[in-house]
Structure formats: structure tokens, C-alpha cells
Amino acid sequence: MNAPPVKVDVEDLEGGVRLAVVAGRLDSATVPTIEAALLAPIQRGTGVVYDLADLGYISASGVRLIVAAVRRAEAMQGRVAFARVPAEVAETLSVSGFAMFLSLFESRDEAVAHVRGGA
């Protein structure tokens, strides 16, 4: 049996932060199946760190989902950060023009500090 093309594993960290590890591909085929799981960690007043280290590919559909997550968090007075973004994914976010609006960090610790209210 093949592994699913995309998955999200969520864990609660201290201080009202949730960690969502995203692995696989975010594209037009997988976004509809993973959208609810990717947006679920966002709750009023909490922060979410999306660890993208194992995200191998992102298409325009995936970028739209990432932007939707950020918008939902902002509407719920939460913060979102992205950790360990692979170069190929970062390039797609940059080319799309959205990278400048996202909080991207080299490490999980930096991203967690950001959503907890750090710099």
C-alpha cells in the first residue's frame, strides 16, 4: 500500500501553540483531501507552526491553501509561522509573491517563539 500523497500530523506544544507537520505534496489533487486537516489546528487565540521540512512540492493550489490558513488565523487573532521550508517550496512561495507576507523561519524553535509573541 502506498503512503498518502500528503499528510498533516498535529501536536499541542506548551503555551497555546500547535505544531502541524506537513509531508508530501500540496497540489490540485491533494488540496481538497487535506484542506480541513491543514486548517483544523487554527483556533481562536492560538498560534500554529507549520513545519514544511517534508513538503516535497507545492503548486498554486497549495499556495492558496497556505494563504487561507494565514487569513483564517488572523481572523481568529492567532499567529502562524512556517518552519524549515524546503528551497523549492520557498521559491514557489517567492515567485507567487506571497513569501513576503508569510513568517518563514529556519527552525521550529524560531517559529514557535514567533507565534508565542516573540520577534
C-alpha positions as CSV (number, residue, x, y, z in Angstrom):
1,M,0.0,0.0,0.0
2,N,1.4,3.4,-0.9
3,A,1.7,6.3,1.6
4,P,-0.8,9.1,1.1
5,P,0.5,11.9,-1.2
6,V,0.1,14.4,1.7
7,K,-0.5,14.2,5.4
8,V,-0.7,16.5,8.4
9,D,0.3,15.4,11.9
10,V,-0.6,17.9,14.7
11,E,0.6,18.1,18.2
12,D,0.0,20.5,21.0
13,L,3.0,22.4,22.4
14,E,3.2,24.4,25.6
15,G,1.9,28.0,25.6
16,G,-1.0,27.6,23.3
17,V,1.0,26.7,20.2
18,R,0.1,23.8,17.9
19,L,2.7,22.2,15.6
20,A,1.4,20.8,12.3
21,V,4.0,18.8,10.3
22,V,3.0,18.7,6.7
23,A,4.6,16.0,4.4
24,G,4.1,15.1,0.8
25,R,2.7,17.3,-2.0
26,L,0.3,20.2,-1.9
27,D,-1.3,20.4,-5.4
28,S,-4.7,20.4,-7.0
29,A,-5.1,16.7,-6.5
30,T,-4.3,16.7,-2.7
31,V,-5.5,20.1,-1.5
32,P,-9.2,19.1,-1.4
33,T,-8.4,16.0,0.6
34,I,-6.1,17.8,3.1
35,E,-7.7,21.2,3.4
36,A,-9.7,20.5,6.6
37,A,-6.8,18.8,8.3
38,L,-4.4,21.7,7.5
39,L,-6.8,24.4,8.7
40,A,-8.1,22.5,11.8
41,P,-5.1,23.4,14.1
42,I,-6.1,27.1,13.8
43,Q,-8.3,28.0,16.8
44,R,-9.1,31.3,18.3
45,G,-6.2,33.0,20.1
46,T,-3.7,30.2,19.5
47,G,-0.6,30.0,17.3
48,V,0.3,27.4,14.7
49,V,3.7,26.4,13.4
50,Y,3.6,24.6,10.1
51,D,6.7,22.5,9.7
52,L,7.2,22.1,6.0
53,A,10.5,20.2,6.0
54,D,8.9,17.1,4.4
55,L,6.8,19.0,1.9
56,G,8.2,18.0,-1.4
57,Y,6.1,20.1,-3.8
58,I,3.6,23.0,-3.7
59,S,1.5,24.2,-6.6
60,A,-0.6,27.3,-6.9
61,S,-3.5,25.4,-5.2
62,G,-1.2,24.7,-2.3
63,V,-0.1,28.3,-2.1
64,R,-3.8,29.4,-1.9
65,L,-4.3,26.9,0.9
66,I,-1.3,28.3,2.8
67,V,-2.7,31.9,2.3
68,A,-6.1,30.7,3.5
69,A,-4.5,29.3,6.7
70,V,-2.8,32.6,7.4
71,R,-6.0,34.6,6.8
72,R,-8.0,32.3,9.0
73,A,-5.5,32.6,11.8
74,E,-5.5,36.4,11.5
75,A,-9.3,36.5,11.6
76,M,-9.2,34.4,14.8
77,Q,-6.5,36.6,16.5
78,G,-3.9,33.8,16.1
79,R,-0.4,33.7,14.6
80,V,1.0,31.4,12.0
81,A,4.6,30.7,11.2
82,F,6.3,28.3,8.8
83,A,9.4,26.4,9.8
84,R,12.0,24.5,7.8
85,V,10.6,25.4,4.4
86,P,12.4,23.5,1.6
87,A,14.2,25.6,-1.0
88,E,11.9,24.5,-3.8
89,V,8.8,25.3,-1.8
90,A,10.2,28.7,-0.7
91,E,11.0,29.5,-4.3
92,T,7.3,28.8,-5.3
93,L,6.1,31.0,-2.4
94,S,8.5,33.7,-3.5
95,V,7.6,33.6,-7.2
96,S,3.9,33.7,-6.3
97,G,4.6,36.9,-4.4
98,F,3.3,35.6,-1.1
99,A,6.6,34.8,0.7
100,M,6.9,38.4,1.8
101,F,3.6,38.1,3.7
102,L,4.5,34.9,5.4
103,S,6.5,34.3,8.6
104,L,9.2,31.9,7.4
105,F,11.8,30.5,9.8
106,E,14.8,28.2,9.6
107,S,14.0,26.3,12.7
108,R,10.9,25.1,14.7
109,D,12.2,26.9,17.8
110,E,12.3,30.3,15.9
111,A,8.8,29.7,14.5
112,V,7.4,28.7,17.9
113,A,9.0,31.8,19.5
114,H,7.4,34.0,16.8
115,V,3.9,32.6,17.4
116,R,4.3,33.0,21.1
117,G,4.8,36.7,20.6
118,G,8.5,37.0,20.0
119,A,10.1,39.0,17.3
